[in-house]
Amino acid sequence: MRHPTRPAPPALLVIAHGSRDPRHAATVRALVRRVRALRPGTRVETGFLDFDAPSVPEALESLAADGARDVVALPLLLTRAFHAKADIPAALRAAPPGLRVRQAGVLGPAPLLLTALEQRLYEAGLDPADKGSTGVVLASAGSTDPEAIAVIADIAREWRRTGWCAVRPAFASAGLPPTEGAVRSLRGVPGVRRVAVAPYFLAPGLLPDRVARGAAGADVVGGVLGDSDLVARVVLERFDACRRFSADLAHPTARHGQHSVPGRRPGTTELPAAG
């Protein structure tokens, strides 16, 4: 008796911003290697919005040329700001004919990312036993998008509940306070005996370097999230969530209103196949 062949899983296209700093692309590629190791059998590729190769259109062309028909495009971004809302959807709509592309949600917020931030602080020398007497600066890129700024403030409040003495958001650009201002403010918080800075960035570059300079007055400065296994797991969580969401939409009874379809996840977008 012949059994039906299972359809091949969609390819995963990880989309990074790109940077003139070569450390950025090197870190992105190291993270993608971790994702591949965690999910053998799934094709995982990288595309960049700017500066680095391959570009998103080039990556899509390559996937189509190799026979891919189904792609989940995952923004390697921590907040849902302009790139996730505008730049990436525009690039994906130019996909080759016949290639079905779905855009997954951005990585943040996610509990595993907070665990990864703590891991980086402990690697930098912070003693886990000192968590309750440590004030943390959650230093992010910043954005002109108020939604992205609000998300960082929410993450800081949530992280505070895990046992830190205090957590303050800070921004490297397009937002206040800067890192150095947040460090100074934490020095005056009752119960804070030391100040740590946690860079909320995926890869090194201009803005993380700016955060590092602003963190000169801190006691401990963590590294960027980088190619952490925890970040790789979040990438796969977003990939799987996008696949499940699309399967719900494709359910025949759901199309007739007889099946409960979950609300659209932030940044999860069904894009029509070109052609």
C-alpha positions in Angstrom: 0.0 0.0 0.0 1.4 3.3 -1.0 1.4 6.1 1.5 1.0 9.7 0.4 4.2 11.7 0.3 4.5 14.4 2.9 4.9 17.8 1.4 8.4 19.3 1.8 8.6 21.9 4.6 8.8 25.5 3.5 12.2 27.0 3.2 13.1 29.6 5.9 14.6 32.9 4.6 16.1 34.9 7.5 16.1 38.6 6.6 18.7 40.8 8.3 19.1 44.5 8.0 22.7 44.5 6.9 25.5 46.8 7.9 28.8 48.3 6.8 30.3 46.6 9.8 31.5 43.1 8.8 30.8 41.8 12.3 27.1 42.2 11.6 26.9 39.7 8.6 29.4 37.3 10.3 27.1 37.2 13.4 23.9 36.7 11.3 25.5 33.9 9.4 26.7 32.2 12.7 23.1 32.4 14.0 21.7 30.9 10.8 24.2 28.0 11.2 22.8 27.4 14.7 19.2 27.4 13.3 20.2 24.9 10.6 21.7 22.6 13.3 18.6 22.7 15.4 16.3 22.0 12.4 18.0 19.5 10.0 15.9 18.9 6.9 14.7 22.5 6.7 16.4 24.7 4.2 17.5 27.9 5.9 18.9 30.8 3.9 19.8 34.5 4.5 19.0 37.7 2.8 19.9 41.3 3.6 18.0 44.5 3.2 21.1 46.6 2.6 24.9 46.6 2.5 25.5 42.8 2.4 24.8 40.0 -0.1 22.7 38.2 -1.0 19.9 40.8 -1.1 16.4 39.6 -0.4 15.4 39.5 -4.1 18.6 37.6 -4.9 17.9 35.1 -2.1 14.3 34.6 -3.4 15.5 34.1 -6.9 18.0 31.5 -5.8 15.3 29.6 -3.8 13.0 29.6 -6.8 15.7 28.5 -9.1 16.4 25.5 -6.9 12.8 24.5 -7.0 11.4 26.0 -3.8 7.7 26.8 -3.9 7.0 27.8 -0.3 9.0 30.2 1.7 8.6 31.7 5.2 10.4 35.0 5.4 11.5 35.8 8.9 12.6 39.4 9.9 15.7 39.2 12.1 14.4 42.1 14.0 13.6 42.6 17.7 10.7 45.1 17.3 8.0 45.6 14.7 9.1 49.0 13.3 9.4 50.4 9.8 11.6 47.6 8.3 9.1 44.9 9.3 6.1 47.0 8.3 7.2 48.4 5.0 10.7 47.5 3.7 10.4 43.7 4.0 6.9 43.4 2.7 7.9 45.5 -0.3 10.9 43.3 -1.0 8.8 40.1 -0.7 6.2 41.2 -3.1 8.8 41.2 -5.8 9.3 37.4 -5.4 9.6 35.3 -8.6 6.4 33.9 -10.2 5.0 30.8 -8.5 6.9 31.3 -5.2 4.5 31.5 -2.2 6.0 33.7 0.5 4.7 34.3 4.0 6.2 36.8 6.4 6.6 35.6 10.0 6.6 37.8 13.0 9.6 39.6 14.4 11.6 38.0 17.2 10.7 40.2 20.1 9.3 40.2 22.6 9.9 36.7 23.8 10.8 35.2 27.2 13.7 33.3 25.7 15.3 36.6 24.6 15.2 37.8 28.2 16.9 34.6 29.3 19.5 35.2 26.6 20.1 38.8 27.9 20.6 37.5 31.4 23.0 34.9 30.0 25.1 37.6 28.4 25.3 39.6 31.6 26.4 36.5 33.6 29.0 35.8 30.9 30.3 39.4 31.4 30.9 38.7 35.1 27.6 39.5 36.9 27.0 37.1 39.7 23.5 35.6 39.5 23.3 35.9 43.3 23.5 39.7 42.9 20.4 39.9 40.7 18.1 41.4 43.4 20.5 44.3 44.1 21.4 45.1 40.4 19.8 47.7 38.3 19.7 46.9 34.6 19.7 49.2 31.6 17.9 47.6 28.7 19.7 49.4 25.8 18.0 49.2 22.4 18.4 50.9 19.0 15.5 53.2 19.4 12.9 54.1 16.7 10.7 56.8 15.4 7.9 54.3 15.5 6.0 54.8 18.8 4.9 51.1 18.8 8.5 50.0 18.9 9.4 52.4 21.7 6.4 51.2 23.7 7.4 47.5 23.3 10.8 48.2 24.8 9.2 49.9 27.8 6.9 46.9 28.2 9.9 44.5 28.0 11.7 46.5 30.7 8.7 46.3 33.0 8.3 42.5 32.4 12.0 41.9 33.0 11.9 43.8 36.3 9.3 41.3 37.5 11.8 38.4 37.2 13.8 39.6 40.2 16.0 42.6 39.2 16.1 45.5 41.6 15.2 47.9 38.7 15.2 47.9 34.9 15.3 51.0 32.8 15.0 51.3 29.0 17.5 53.3 27.0 18.0 54.1 23.4 21.0 54.5 21.1 19.1 56.8 18.7 15.6 58.3 18.2 14.6 58.0 21.8 15.4 59.1 25.4 17.1 58.5 27.7 20.5 57.5 26.2 22.4 54.7 27.9 24.6 57.0 30.0 21.5 58.8 31.3 19.8 55.6 32.3 23.0 54.4 34.1 23.1 57.7 36.1 19.4 57.4 37.0 19.9 53.8 38.3 22.6 54.9 40.6 20.0 56.8 42.6 17.5 54.0 42.9 17.2 52.6 46.5 18.6 49.1 46.8 20.7 49.3 43.6 24.3 48.4 44.5 25.5 47.8 40.9 24.4 48.8 37.4 24.5 46.5 34.4 23.9 47.3 30.8 22.2 44.7 28.6 22.5 45.6 24.9 19.2 44.5 23.2 20.8 43.9 19.8 21.3 40.9 17.6 24.7 41.7 16.2 27.6 44.2 16.6 27.6 47.5 14.7 27.4 51.2 15.0 24.6 51.5 17.5 25.8 48.7 19.8 29.2 50.5 19.8 27.4 53.7 20.8 25.7 51.8 23.7 29.1 50.5 24.8 30.5 54.0 25.0 27.5 55.2 27.0 27.9 52.3 29.4 31.3 53.4 30.5 29.9 54.2 34.0 28.3 50.8 34.5 29.7 47.9 36.5 28.9 45.2 34.0 28.2 45.4 30.2 26.8 42.4 28.5 27.5 41.3 24.9 24.9 41.4 22.1 22.5 38.5 21.8 24.5 37.2 18.8 24.4 33.5 17.8 22.9 32.3 21.0 21.1 29.0 20.9 18.2 30.7 22.7 17.9 33.2 19.8 18.0 30.4 17.3 15.1 28.7 19.2 13.1 31.9 19.0 13.7 32.0 15.2 12.3 28.5 14.9 9.3 29.4 17.2 8.4 32.2 14.8 8.9 30.0 11.8 6.6 27.3 13.3 4.0 29.8 14.4 3.8 31.2 10.8 3.4 27.7 9.4 0.6 26.9 11.9 -1.1 30.1 11.2 -1.1 29.5 7.4 -2.4 26.0 8.0 -5.3 27.4 10.0 -6.2 29.7 7.2 -6.1 26.9 4.7 -8.4 24.7 6.8 -11.5 24.1 4.6 -14.0 24.6 7.4 -12.2 27.8 8.5 -12.8 29.3 5.1 -16.6 28.7 5.7 -16.5 30.2 9.2 -16.9 26.9 11.0 -13.5 26.8 12.6 -11.9 29.2 15.0 -9.0 31.0 13.4 -6.6 32.7 15.7 -6.1 36.5 15.3 -3.2 37.6 13.1 0.0 37.5 14.9 2.0 40.7 14.8 4.0 40.8 11.6 2.6 37.5 10.3 1.5 38.3 6.8 0.2 36.1 4.0 1.6 37.5 0.7 0.1 36.3 -2.6 2.4 34.2 -4.8 3.7 36.2 -7.7 2.6 35.4 -11.2 
